[in-house]
Amino acid sequence: MQPDALRFFQTALSTPSPSGYEEPIQAVIRDYITPHADAVRTDVHGNLIATIGDTDGPGLMYAGHCDQIGMVISYIDELGFLYAQTIGGWDPQQLVGQAMTIWTANGPIDAVISRKPIHLLTTKERGQVVQFEQMWLDIGAADQAEAASLVRVGDPVTLELRHRRLQGSLMSSPGMDNKTGMWTVMEALRRCSAEEKNLSCHLHSVATVQEEIGLRGATTAAGSIKPSVAIAVDVTHASDCPTIDKNKQGDIKLGKGPVIFRGPNINAKLAARLIELCESNSIPYQLAALGRAAPNDSNVLQIHGGGVATGLVSIPNRYMHSAVETISLDDIDCVAQLLTLFAQSLTNDCDFIPG
């Protein structure tokens, strides 16, 4: 992984992007990818679309959503404590005692989120799972007026955004879901641009928005791009840690390469092409099965318009939707390599019609 590409990834992890509030990270992406693209545009929904290649070739869309789960301030009480609604799927247990950041128009405000101390819980309360409504944000304000002078209803909130290098190639941070996928689709375009090979396809690498609240950005981006082939890149649950049932989740390990999905949401010929590219280029890969419509951008891409030949490549992720999501840098590098090779191999002669 090139140093500039790693710095871009680390900057993305430090940049807030709750669904509906993706402007800061899209600015980071635009600054990074513009020198490598033929064109970069942002649509009315907020998707950032970078393009390169032959406009007469098959339209190829890579989708990596840039939004992360978060919260949005909904109420400030008379004591100056703040309450919020969730954006995306949270386990409330993950939030107790966390350091948080409120992203205001005048800059970030540090906050903590907590609940009643264990010493003061009743016996009944101790036996119950904490609910989101039982927690609040504390910015240290003296009263409602001071809090309201700093924070407005509608301001987005994230976990404190910081990344940690663990042993080997592992890295932990909030927002790995799905700044990893976003990075891979932009890195694939950068590599296609850097290598002296003319693309026979028209590649659109898209940092999609609002995936966490209903796959919304991929739906609108596909509407303007009208791809014939698409690959979504997202995270998937790693099963190489305690309590994860491999019988249900499959045998998915960090550091063992891209996860190529097979199943009804996936074009079988496209999946076979991805597998062949891995095997012929010594890229480690893992297989996973999905017997239903995927809960990610590949879902809406497959059924756009008259149908799109769609693939799903995923990145193993431990502890999804938490403050300590953990991935392997080797895995995302291999995903970018696979996407680069796929784009370079795609021509008008490629046939993904079943049968």
N, C-alpha and C positions, 0 to 999 in steps of 0.2 A: 504494500500500500504506500503510495507516494505521500511524503510529508504534508503537502498542500491538501491532499484529499483527507488525510487524517485530521488536520486542523479544521477543515470544513465540517467534518462529522462532529468533532468536539464542540464547535461553535453552535451547531444545530441543537445538540443536546442541552446547551446552556440558554437556548432561546425559547421563550414561551410560545405555545401553539394550541391552546384549547380549541376544540371545535367551534367554528364561528369567529375565532379571534386569531386567525393564522397570518395576518399581515406581517408581524415581525419576522417570522421564519421565512416567509416567501421573499422578503427583502434580502435575507441572507442567501437564499438559494439563487435568486436573480443575479446578485453580485458575483457569485461563484461560477455559474454556468454560462453567463452571457458570452464570455470570450471564446467559448467552445461550440456555440450553437450558430446555426444559420439565422435563426429567429427565436425570440423569446416573447411571450405575451401572457397577460393575465386576463382571464375571462371575467364576466360580471359576477360569477359565483365565488371567485377567488382562486380557482385552480391556476397554477403556473405551468405553462406548456412550452417546453423547449424542443425545437425541431432541427433535424439535420438529415441530409440524404437526398435521394432522387425523388422528386415530386411525381414522377410518372411510375414509380414503383409501388408495390403494395403498401398500404398504410399500416404501420405497426405502432401500437400504443403500449407503452410501459407505464403502469400506474403504481405509485408508492404514496400512500396517504401521509401527509405531513402533520395532521392534527393528532393531539393527545387528549386523554381524558383530563378533566379539570373541574372547576366549580365556577359559579358566578354569584356575586354578592346580591342578596335579595332583601336584606333588612338590617337596619342598625338600631339597636335598642337604646333605651334611655341612659344606660350605664356605659355605652360606647362599645359594647360587644357586637360582633357582626355574625350574621347567619347567611347561609348560602344554599343554593340548589346545586345538584351535581350535573356535570356535563359528561355523559358516557357512563359506563358501568363501573361502579366503585364497590368494593367490600369495605363497609364502614370500619371494620377492625383494623384495616391498614392505615387509617387516618389518626387514630388516637395518639396524641403526643407528638405529632409530626411538626416540623418546621415548614411553614408555607410562605408563599409570596403572592401578594395582591398586586396586579399589574395595572396601575392607574395612569391617567393621562400625563401626570407629572412625574412619573417614574415608579419603580417598584417600592412596595411597602412590606417590610418583614412582619410576619404574623406567626402565631402558634395556634394549633387547634387542639382542643382537649375536651374533657368531660369532668364530671364530679370525681374527686379522688376516691380510691378504693376504700379508704378509711371511713368515708361517709356514706358508702353504699349500703342499702339495706340488704338483708339476706336474700330477699327476692331479686333485687337488682343485680346482685353478684352472680346469680344464676341465669341471667338473661344476656342475650347478645345485644351489644349496644346498637342503637339506631342512629341514623345520621342526624335526626332531629334533636338528639340529646347532646350534640356537640356544638361548639361555637368557636369563632375566630377571635383572638385577642391581639390587638396591635399596641396595647398599652395606653390607649386613649383615656383621658380623665372622665369624659362623658360623651353623650351623643353628638353634641355640637363639635367637639374636637375631632371625633371619628369622621363625621360627615364632611369636615373641612379637608380631609385627606383622601377619603374613599367615597365613591359614588355607587349607588345601586346599579348593577350591570357591569361592574368591573370584574374581569376574569381573575381566577385564582389557580395556582398550580402548587404542587409540592416544590420545595426548594430544589432548584435545578442544579445539580452537580453530578459529575461522573467520577468514578473510581476505577483505577486499574487493579484488577485482581491478578491471581497467578496465571502464568502462561499468556494466552491471547484473550483472556476474558476481561470484560468491562461491564460495570454496573452503573445504571442511571435510571431515573424516571424518563419516560418517553421513548424508550427503545421501541415501543409500539407507537408509531411506526417510523421513527426517524431513520431506523436501519433500512427499511424498504425504500424510503425516499432517497437515501444516500445511494443505494445500489442502482436505481434507475437513472439518476443524474451521473453517477460515475460511469455507467455503461456508455452514455452519450459522450462523456468526456474522452473515454478511451477510443470510441469509434472515430472521434474527431482527430485524436492524436496519432492514430495509426494510419499509415499511408495506404489505405484501402478505400476505394470508392464504394459507398453503400448502394445496393440495388433496391433498397426499400426506402420509404419515407418514415423515419423514426420520430415519434413524438414521445418524449419522456415527460411525464406529468406528475407534479407534486399535487395530488388531489386533496380536497378539503372535506371536512365533515363526514368522514367515514365512520367515526365513532357514534354518530347519531343517526345512522341510516344509509350509509353508502351514497351520500348525496352528491359529492363532488365528482365521483367517477361517472355517475349518471349524466350529469350535464356536460362533462368534458367529452365523453364519447359522442354526445349529441352534436358537437361542433367538429370533432375530428373525423368521425365516421370511419373508424379503423376496420380493416378486414381481418387483422390478427391482433390479439392483445394478450399481455401477460401482466397479472397483478402480483406484486411482491409485498408480503406482509409477514408478520411473525406467527409462529405456531408454538404450542406448548412443548417444551423439552420434557422428556420423561426420565432424565438421568439424575433425578434427585428424589429424596424420600417422599412417600405418600402418593406419588403419581402412578396410576394403574396402567401398565403397558398394554394390558389386554384391551383397554378402551382407547388409549391415546397413541398406541404404537411405540416402537423403540426409536426414540428421537434423541440424539445426543448433541451437546454443544461441541463444536470443533470437528464434526464429521461431515460438514458440507451442506450445500443447499438441500432443502426438502422439496421434492417434486411430487405434487399431488396427482392422484388418479381417482376417477369417479365420474358421476354424471354431470358435474359442473365443469368438467374438463374435456377439451377436445383430445381424443385419444391419439390422433396422429401428432398433434403438437407435443403432448407429453412424451411420446416415443422419440420425437426429434430432440427434445431436451436431454433425455437419457442417453441417446446416441452421442450427442455433443460432449457430455460429461465423460463417457467411456473412451471416446476417441481422443480426448484432450487431457486425460488423467486428472479430471476434476472429481474429487470425492463427492458423493451424493447419497441422499437417503430417500426412501419412498414412504409415502403416507397415503392412506385411503380416506375418502370422504363420500359418504353415501347419500348426501343431500345437497341442497343449494348452500354454497359457502357463505359464512357470515362476514365476508370481506368484499373488496371491490370486484373480484372475479365474478361474483354473483350477477351484478347488473351489467357487466361488460359482455358476458356471454349472450344475454338476451336483448342487447341493444339492436334496434332497427330490425333488419331481417336475420340477425344472428351474427355473431363474431366468433371466429376460432380462438378460444380462450384457454390460457394456461395459468397455473398458480404455482409460484415458487415461493417457498417460505423459509424463514430464518428461525432456527431454534432459539427459544427465549424462556428462561426460568423466571418464575415469580411475576407473571404478567399482571398488569394493572396494579402495580405496587411502586413503592419508592426505590426498590432495589432490583428492578428488571435487569437480567444478566444475559449477555450474548457473547459470542466469540468474534473477534475482529477477523479471524481467518475465514469464518463462514461468510461474512458479508463481502469480503474480498473475492471469494469464490463465486458468490452469486453475481457480482458485477462482471466477472470474467465470463460466466455462462451467458448472461444477457448480451454481452458484447459479441460473443461468437454467434449467438442466434441471429442478431441483427445483421451481422456480416454474411450469414448464410441464406437470408431470406430474399427470394426473387419472385418475379411474376409467375414462374413455372411451378412454384410450390403449391401443392394441393392438400388442403386439410378437410376436404369433404369426406365424411365417413363412408366406409364401404370399400 
